[in-house]
Amino acid sequence: MQIINNKNPWPKGWRQKTSIMGVINLTPDSFSDGGDLNSSKKFLDQVNHFLCNGVDVIDLGAQSTRPGAEEVGSNIEIKRLIPYLKLIKSEYPDVLISIDTFNSEVAYEALLNGANWINDVTGGRRDKEILDVVSYFNCPFVITHSRGNSQNMNKLSKYDNLLSEVKFSLENLIKNALDKNISKDNIIVDPGIGFSKDINQNLDILRNLDVFKTINLPILIGASRKRFIGEILNEINPKERDIGTLAISCLCSQFNIDIVRVHNVKMNFQILKVADRIYRK
């Protein structure tokens, strides 16, 4: 048996433009905006701002995945997440909501309460039961390449052949998902910018996005405000890295990438509206 949460869980114009996933972190310790949205009013104001400025999917996260972040466990993650998920669905019932989690219990509770996508930075590697949950709810599933966890991923950036190893890992994670009866039509792949990769490796992936297009699935790129952009710009404050993020969004438009995950929705919407007219026609 499968539950279908949403008859059409895809953004308007899906795969015909560079769609935008807007990030909302419900954590006190996320690297860019942790603790910013600490009230219902601030949360709804941010949601409304996103919706007024071109967001296609809103990605809610209640567990930081930044390097060094402590894991809080499913119970705390659910307590952080579900009240805000219910709030957003009560105010904006048609908005597409993605849940950034690698815990199957969190995914289940979120999908039960109206979430539409699951975005797992481990691609089902960490908690294999999340694959059963995604299969049961028949929902879109973002499979990301990463190694280890937040505590040790920066030590796991040694590759013999970066591009082929990342692609091979993604293909294995896809196979695991298909083996659990997750529909191929529901899978989105993310090469995992910033996850167990250093600055040069991140740039190598961005220069070679066509390698991942040969997987023949939609692609998500989540580079927004990440540390390697700060290293290039010599900018410590993540909120001052939006210009660098925009450069990557333009590149994604040129490569016909399907969706970018960003913090500053308005700026990315504006630049992608122009870039898509140039590159995607």
N, C-alpha and C positions, 0 to 999 in steps of 0.2 A: 504493500500500500504506500502511496505517496500523497503528501499534502502539497497543493499548489498555492503558495501564499499570494501570488500576484499573477493575474492572467497575462500581463505584459510587464515583466520586471526589468525592461530595458529602457534606457533614456530615449527621448525623441531624437530621431536622426542617428541612432546607433550605427556605428561603422561607416557613416557617411561624413563624419566630421571628427575633430578631436574633442571628445567629451571631457567634462570636468568633474572630478570627484573632489569635494571640499572636505577638509579635515576638521573635525571637532573632537578635541581631546577632553575627556571627563576625568582627568588625572591631575594630581598636584605636582607631578614630576616629569611631564613630557618635555622634550628638549626645547621646543619652540614656544608653546602656549600653555604649559602646565599651570593649572590654578587660575587661569584667566576667566573661565566661565563657571564661577562658584555660586551662581544663583539662577533660579528659573528664568528671571527676567533677562539676565545677560545671555543665557543660553538661547532663548527664543529670539532675542534681538539679533544674535549671530545667525541663526537659522534664517530669519527673515532677510537679513542682509545678503546671505548666500543666494536665496531664492530670487531676490530682486536683481541679482547680478550674474545670472547665467549658470548657476550650478546644475549639474545633471543628477548626481548621486551625492548624498552626504554620508561620510564615513565616521561613525562614532567609535571611539576607543576608550576603554576604561582600564587598560593595562599598558603602561609605557613600554615600548620596545626599543628605546634608545640604548646605546652601549652603557653598560653598568647598572641598568635599572633593576630594582628588586621586584621579584614576582609577588603579587599580593594574594594570588589564589582565586579560584572561581567564585567563592562566596562573596568576597569583597568586590570583585569585578561586577558580579550581578547586582549587588546593592548600589554600586555607583551608576550602573548603566540603565537598568530597567525603568526607574522612575522618569528619566529623561527621554527614553525611547517612547514610553507611553505618552509623555507630554507632547512630544513632537508629532506623534501620530494623531493625537486628539486635536491639535491645532492645524496640522497640515497632513491630512490623511493620505494624500496622493503622492507625497514626496518619497523618492526611492532612498531607502536607508541601507547602508552597508555597515556591518559590524566587524571591527578590527579585533579579532581574537584568535587564539590558538587553542582555546579550551572548549571541549565538546559541550560541557554543561552550559557554558555561557551562550554558545551558538544556539543550543536548543531553546533556552529561555527567551532569547532575543527573537528568534524566528517565530516562536509561539506568540510573541507579543507584537508581531507586525513587521519585523525587519525583513528586508528583501534579498540582501546579498550577505555572504560571509567572505571576509578578506583575511586570510590566514598567512601570516608572514613566514610560517614554516611549511605551508602547503600540505598540511596533514602529517608532516613528519613527527611533530611533537606529541600530538594526541590523536592517534589513528581513528578513534571513535567519532571524531568530527566529520569524517567521510561518511559514516552512517547517517549522521544528522543531516548533512547536506543532501544526501541521496533521498532521505525520507521527505524532506521539505521541497525537493526538486527546485533548488534555487541556484542562481549564479554563484560561482565559487572562484575567488582569486587565489591562484597557486603561485607563491613567491619562492624564489631561490634564496636560501640562507644556510648558514652552518651554525651549529651549536646553539647558544642562547645569548641573551643580553650580557651575561657575565663574562663570556669567553669568546664571543664572535670576532672581536678585533684580533685575537691571536690565531684565527683560523683562515687567514687570507693568503695562504701559500697554495698556488696552483701550478701545475705543469703546463697546462694549456687552458687558460681562463675561459675562453668562449666555448670551447667544446665541452669542458667540464660542467659549466653552468647549464648549457643546453641539455646535456645528458642527464643531469640531475632533474631538470624540469620534466623531461620526457619520462623519467621513472616515476615522478610524483603524479604525472598525468595518468600513467598506467595504473597506479594504485587507486586513483579516483575512479577510473573507468571500471576497474575490477569490483568496485563497490557500487556499481550501477549508477554512478553520477553521469548524467548525460554530457556527451562531448560538447553539445550546444551551450552548456552552462559554464564551461571552463574558460577562464581568462588567465593568461600567464604574465608574470612579473619577474624580470631577471634580477630583481633585488638590489637596486642601487643602494649602496651604503651598508648592506648587510654582509659582513665578513669579506669586505673588499676595501682596498685602500684607494687613494685619490686616482692613481694612474689606472687601476683596474676599473673604477667607475667610468672614467673617460673612455677607456677601451671599449666597454660595453656600449656606451652612447655613440661612439663612432661606428659601431658594427651592429646596429639594431636589426639590419636585414638578416643577420644570422638567426635571430629568434623568430622572424617572420616565416621562416621555412617550417616552423612547427605547425603553421596553418591554424592558429587560434588567435582570438583577440589578445592584444597586448596592453598592459598597464605599466606606466612608468611613474615611480614615486621618488622624485629627486628633491622635492621642495625643501628649501632652507637647510639642506643637509651639510654636514661638516666639510665635505670636500669642496663645496661651493665657498664656504667660509675660508678655507685654506687658499683657494685661488684669489679671492677678493681681499684676503687679510682682514676678515670681518668676524669678530668673535660673537656678536649678537645675532642669533638666528633670524630675528625679525628684520634685520637689515640685509638679508640675502635674497630678497624678492627679485631684484634685477637679474641676478645670476640664474634664478629659477626660471625667469621668463626666457632667457636664452635657450634653456633646455626645452621648454615648451614649444618654442619655434622649431627646434630641431625635430621634436616629436611630430609636429605637423608635417614637416618635410618628409619624414619617413612614413607618413600615414599611420602613426600609432593611434590606437583607438581611444585611449583615455589616459589623462594625467591626474595624479593625486597631488593636490596643492593646498596651501594654507590661505593664500591671498586670491580668492576666487575672482574678484572684480578685475584685477590687473591681468590675470591669466585669460579671462573671458575676452577682454578687449584685444589683447595681443593675438590670441588664437583666431578671433574673428577676421583679423587682417591676414594672418599667416595662412589660414585655411583657404582664403580667397586666392592666395598666391600659389599654394602648393597642391591643394586638393580640388580646386575649381568646382 
